[in-house]
Amino acid sequence: MYDVADDGQLMELIRQKDPAALEMLYDRYEGIIYSFAHRIVKDSMAAEEVMQELFMRIWKNAEQYDSAKGKLSTWMFTVTRNIAIDQLRKKNSGIPQQSAGSEELQQIRDTGTMTEDMVELMMVGEQVREALQELSRDQQQVVDLIYYQGLTQQEVAIRVAVPLGTVKSRVRLAMKQLQKRLIHWGRRDHAHD
């Protein structure tokens, strides 16, 4: 059964505290979650900790995921990004912070920085890294600051000393270029779902 279980079925089994379902979900997403976390924290041990924290929260609080509000993969990447950025902030500030725990497992409504399109692109992995290299230096900079370092568009505007509208324009253009460059990989990836 687990070989054909979709994400929703696995989450339902995890809600029932079925360890085999959690293991299946882990096997399904381990590689891409680790790669995504590593891109943010830039450390293999820290990326492993982020990944373990994500799956621990899923196990403890699976009932808080609402499939009506979005795809599981999008939600997992968003929570992973939040955990990784929190970890970076703790490391940089030197001040221990309490984990947000179950609250972070509630459906995260993004304000435009971590779109579902961007999550789908991140899942492509190596091809994304190649495509990012083809963006202009300015576009690479805003993508890195927003998607990997967790800054808001307003914070990026201040950091790089350009108008907010310019930042938004760079993000839009970067997303269009990435989607155009990666669309055939995305189609191929979905063909295996």
C-alpha positions as CSV (number, residue, x, y, z in Angstrom):
1,M,0.0,0.0,0.0
2,Y,2.7,2.4,1.0
3,D,4.4,2.1,-2.4
4,V,1.5,3.8,-4.1
5,A,0.3,6.0,-1.2
6,D,0.2,9.7,-2.1
7,D,1.3,12.4,0.3
8,G,-2.2,13.0,1.7
9,Q,-2.6,9.3,2.5
10,L,0.8,9.2,4.2
11,M,-0.1,12.3,6.3
12,E,-3.3,10.6,7.4
13,L,-1.4,7.5,8.5
14,I,1.2,9.7,10.3
15,R,-1.7,11.4,12.1
16,Q,-2.6,7.9,13.3
17,K,1.1,7.5,14.5
18,D,2.1,5.0,11.9
19,P,5.9,5.0,11.9
20,A,6.1,3.2,8.5
21,A,4.2,6.1,6.9
22,L,6.7,8.6,8.4
23,E,9.6,6.6,7.1
24,M,8.0,6.5,3.6
25,L,7.5,10.3,3.7
26,Y,11.1,10.7,4.9
27,D,12.4,8.5,2.0
28,R,10.4,10.4,-0.5
29,Y,11.6,13.9,0.5
30,E,14.9,13.3,2.3
31,G,17.2,14.2,-0.6
32,I,15.5,17.4,-1.8
33,I,14.8,18.7,1.8
34,Y,18.4,18.1,2.7
35,S,19.7,19.9,-0.4
36,F,17.3,22.8,0.1
37,A,18.3,23.2,3.8
38,H,22.0,22.9,2.9
39,R,21.6,25.7,0.4
40,I,20.4,28.0,3.2
41,V,22.6,26.9,6.2
42,K,25.7,26.0,4.1
43,D,26.7,23.2,6.5
44,S,26.0,19.5,6.2
45,M,25.5,18.9,10.0
46,A,23.2,21.9,10.3
47,A,21.2,20.8,7.2
48,E,20.8,17.4,8.8
49,E,19.5,19.0,12.0
50,V,17.0,21.1,10.0
51,M,15.8,18.0,8.2
52,Q,15.4,16.1,11.4
53,E,13.6,19.0,13.1
54,L,11.1,19.1,10.2
55,F,10.3,15.4,10.4
56,M,10.0,15.5,14.2
57,R,7.5,18.3,13.9
58,I,5.6,16.5,11.3
59,W,5.4,13.4,13.5
60,K,4.3,15.3,16.6
61,N,1.9,17.7,14.9
62,A,0.7,16.1,11.6
63,E,-2.9,17.0,12.4
64,Q,-2.1,20.6,11.9
65,Y,-1.3,20.3,8.2
66,D,-4.4,21.3,6.1
67,S,-4.2,19.8,2.6
68,A,-7.0,22.2,1.5
69,K,-4.6,25.1,1.9
70,G,-1.8,23.8,-0.3
71,K,0.4,20.9,-1.4
72,L,2.4,19.1,1.2
73,S,5.7,19.6,-0.6
74,T,5.2,23.4,-0.7
75,W,4.3,23.4,3.0
76,M,7.3,21.2,3.9
77,F,9.7,23.5,2.0
78,T,8.3,26.5,3.6
79,V,8.6,25.0,7.1
80,T,12.2,23.8,6.2
81,R,13.1,27.3,5.1
82,N,11.7,28.8,8.4
83,I,13.6,26.3,10.5
84,A,16.8,26.9,8.6
85,I,16.5,30.7,8.8
86,D,15.7,30.5,12.5
87,Q,18.8,28.3,12.9
88,L,21.0,30.9,11.1
89,R,19.6,33.8,13.2
90,K,20.3,31.9,16.4
91,K,23.8,31.1,15.2
92,N,24.5,34.7,14.2
93,S,23.0,36.3,17.3
94,G,24.4,33.9,19.8
95,I,21.2,34.1,21.7
96,P,19.3,30.9,22.3
97,Q,15.7,31.1,21.1
98,Q,12.8,28.8,21.9
99,S,11.6,26.7,19.1
100,A,8.3,27.7,17.6
101,G,7.3,24.0,17.7
102,S,3.8,23.2,16.7
103,E,2.8,26.7,15.8
104,E,5.1,26.5,12.8
105,L,3.3,23.4,11.6
106,Q,0.1,25.3,11.2
107,Q,-0.5,26.2,7.5
108,I,2.0,29.0,6.6
109,R,0.5,31.6,4.4
110,D,3.4,33.2,2.6
111,T,3.3,36.9,1.8
112,G,4.9,36.5,-1.6
113,T,8.5,35.5,-0.8
114,M,8.3,31.7,-0.9
115,T,5.8,31.0,-3.7
116,E,4.7,27.6,-4.7
117,D,6.3,28.1,-8.1
118,M,9.7,28.7,-6.4
119,V,9.2,25.6,-4.2
120,E,8.6,23.5,-7.3
121,L,11.7,24.9,-8.9
122,M,13.8,24.2,-5.8
123,M,12.7,20.5,-6.0
124,V,14.4,20.3,-9.3
125,G,17.8,20.5,-7.5
126,E,20.9,20.6,-9.6
127,Q,19.2,22.2,-12.6
128,V,18.1,25.1,-10.5
129,R,21.7,25.8,-9.5
130,E,22.7,25.8,-13.1
131,A,19.8,28.0,-14.1
132,L,20.6,30.5,-11.2
133,Q,24.0,31.0,-12.8
134,E,22.4,32.2,-15.9
135,L,20.5,35.0,-14.1
136,S,22.0,38.5,-14.1
137,R,24.2,39.4,-11.0
138,D,21.4,41.6,-9.7
139,Q,18.8,38.9,-10.1
140,Q,21.0,36.3,-8.4
141,Q,21.5,38.7,-5.5
142,V,17.8,39.2,-4.9
143,V,17.0,35.5,-5.2
144,D,19.7,34.7,-2.7
145,L,18.7,37.3,-0.2
146,I,15.0,36.6,-0.3
147,Y,14.7,32.8,-0.9
148,Y,17.8,31.6,0.9
149,Q,18.6,34.3,3.5
150,G,15.0,35.0,4.4
151,L,15.0,38.8,3.9
152,T,11.8,40.6,2.9
153,Q,11.7,42.5,-0.3
154,Q,11.7,45.7,1.7
155,E,14.9,44.6,3.6
156,V,16.5,43.7,0.3
157,A,15.8,47.2,-1.0
158,I,17.5,48.7,2.0
159,R,20.4,46.2,1.9
160,V,21.2,46.8,-1.8
161,A,20.1,50.5,-1.8
162,V,17.6,50.3,-4.6
163,P,13.9,51.2,-4.7
164,L,11.4,48.5,-3.6
165,G,9.9,48.5,-7.1
166,T,13.2,47.6,-8.6
167,V,13.6,44.6,-6.2
168,K,10.1,43.4,-7.1
169,S,10.9,43.7,-10.8
170,R,14.1,41.8,-10.4
171,V,12.3,39.0,-8.5
172,R,9.6,38.8,-11.2
173,L,12.1,38.7,-14.0
174,A,14.2,36.1,-12.2
175,M,11.2,33.9,-11.6
176,K,10.2,34.1,-15.3
177,Q,13.7,33.2,-16.5
178,L,13.9,30.3,-14.0
179,Q,10.5,28.9,-15.0
180,K,11.3,29.2,-18.7
181,R,14.7,27.6,-18.3
182,L,13.3,24.7,-16.1
183,I,9.9,24.0,-17.5
184,H,10.9,20.9,-19.4
185,W,12.6,19.5,-16.2
186,G,9.4,20.3,-14.3
187,R,7.3,18.4,-16.8
188,R,9.7,15.5,-16.7
189,D,9.7,15.5,-12.9
190,H,5.9,15.4,-12.8
191,A,5.7,12.6,-15.3
192,H,7.2,10.4,-12.6
193,D,4.7,11.3,-9.9
